[in-house]
Amino acid sequence: LLGQRMNKNSNPFRPPVFRVQRNGDKLNRGADLELPEQVNLFSLLPLSGPAGETRYATISTGDYLQVLDQEGERLWQSTDHFGGSDASFYNQPQTEVVMPDPVTVQKRLLQLPTGEILTIQNEGSRVLTRFRTFSSGQVVALDWDGNSLRERWKTPGQNGYMADFSVADISGDGVPELITAMRFQEKNLLQKGHSALVIYPLR
């Protein structure tokens, strides 16, 4: 478990990142980790470079999947958008003069025991940071070859917003499934909301 103290500026997710240690029924701050400044703990996955050196896969603030080295140099970046989140908050007060941009809570990255890296790919409008809307979503699996991430497979696109996903054996047969949380219709004054779990077998 990793933790991070939130900074009071437009980019609150900045170093230091530290381990969280359990002491009885309390959680205490442990040793700091040396991570690049550009990483976001909500979408952070350590990788191994060609010579065994540490690399970091993460999703940028612009919704591009990227791989960084230990110093924060970008070694690879996707041409397509990944992630895509409408979960955000304001880290600075809004006034009549200052209208800060919302801070987006980015989507997670997961790695299967077989090595594939899973991430959400929501498609929609990203023109305005305050009014991000997404109309379709899917999970994409990628392979890390030591230099770049290449698509291996993906789930069928769903007409809606993919809020989250996880991997677990929910059927109890010893084989994990991919569980996705979809919002097909957002609640407003004219319509009811419609959300569901969509489950895919991983075989």
N, C-alpha and C positions, 0 to 999 in steps of 0.2 A: 504494500500500500504506500503510495506516494502522496505528499501534501505540498501545498504552496500557499504562501501568504499573499493575499490579494493586494495589489498596489492600487492607489487611488489616482489613476490616470486613464487615458483612453485605451491603453493596452495593459490590463491588470495581470495577465498571465505571463509573468516574467520571473527569471531566477531570483533567489535560489529555490530549487526543488529539493525536497528532503524526504527521507524515509520516515514513515510513521510507525512507531514502536508501541506495542501493547505492554502495559505494566499493570497487571491485575485487571480492574475494570476501568482503567484510564488509558488514554492514548497520548503519547508524548512525542515530541519532535526528536528525530534521530539525526544521523549524519546527512550532510548535504550531498547531492549528486551533481557531478559536472555534466551539464546538458547544454546544448546550444540555446541561445536566447530565443530563437525563432520557433521552438517547439511548443506545442499546446498539449497539456496533459490529457485533454479529452480525446486527442487523436494522436497518440504516441505509441510507436512500436519499434523496439530495438531490432536491428538486423545485423548480419555479419557480412563484412566486406570480403573482397577476393583473397586477402591475406589474413583474414580473421579479425580485422579491425572493426570497431563498432560503427554502425551507421544507424540513422533514425528515419523511419518513415513517419510522415505527418501530413496533415491537410492544412494548407495555408489559409490565411484570412480571406483570400480570393477564391477559395474552394478548388484549389489544384492539389493533387497528390504529389508529394515531393519526397526526395531522399536527401538527407543532410549528413555531412561528416561531423566529427566531434567538435570542430571549430565553428560549425554553423554554415560552412560553404555548401551551396546547393549543387549536388552532383547529378540530379535528374529531376525533371518535372513533367507531369502529364500534360497533354494537349487538350484533354477533355476535363470538364468539371467533375469533381467527386464531392462526397459529403452533401452539403445542402441542408441547412438547419434553419427553422423558424423560431428556435428557442433562443432568446436573447434577453439582455437586461441592460440598464443604464448604470454605468459606474460613476458618472458625474452628474451633478444636479442640472436640470434644464431651467433656463431662464429665458426672458424675452430676447436677450441678445445672443446667448450661447445655446446652441442646439447640438449636443454631442451625439455622435453616432452610437447606435446600440452595439454592445459587445455580444457576439454570437457564441453560443456554446456548441462547439463543433461535434460532428459525428465520430463515433469510435472506430478504431481499427482492431480486428481480431485475427489471430493466426491459428489455423487448424493444426492438429498433430501431424497431418500430412504435409504441412509447410505452406499451403495456400494462405494468402492474406485476404481477408474479407473486409469490404467496406461498402457503405451505402452510396448510391448515385442517384440523387434526386435532380430532376430536370424541371426548369421553370424560369421565372424572371428574376434576374440578379442585378438589374439596372440600379435600383434604389435600395440602399442598405436598410432603410426603415420599412420598406414594403416588399420584402422578399416573398414570392409566392411560388409554389411548386405543384405541378400537375401530374407528375408520374415519378415512380421510384422503383429501384431494383437493387439487388445485392450483386456485387461483382467480386469474383475471386481472381487474384493475381499471383503470379509466380515471381519470386525474387531470384535473379540469376547472378547476383553479386554486383551487378552494374545498373540494372534497370528493372522495372516492374512491368510484366507483360500479362495481359488478360488471358485467363485460362477458361473460365466459364462464367455465366451470369444467370440469374433467375429471370423468368419472364417479367416484362414491365407491367406494373400495376398502375391503373389510373387513379392516382391519389398521392398523398404525401407519406413517405416512409419515415416514421418517427424514430424507430429504434429497431435493433435486431440482437439476437443472441443465438448461441448454440448449446443445446442440452438434449438429453435423452428423456423426452417428455412422454414417450409411449411405453417406456419400461422394457424395451426389447434388447437393450444393450447397444443400440445403434443411435448416434446422436441425430437430431433434426435441427434444421435452420428455422428459427421462429422470427417472423417479422411483424412489427406493429404498424398497421396501415390506417391512415385517416382518409377515408374515401370522400367524405363530405363534411365540411366545417359548419358548426352550428352558428346561426345568426338569427336575425329577427324573422326571416322568411322561411327558414328550413331547420330541420333537426340535424344534429350531427350523426355521422355514421362511421364507426371505426370497427376494426376486426383484427384478429391475429391470423396471419397466413403462414402455413407451415409447409416446409419442403423437406423431403427425405434426403439425407446425405449418404449415398451408397456408392 
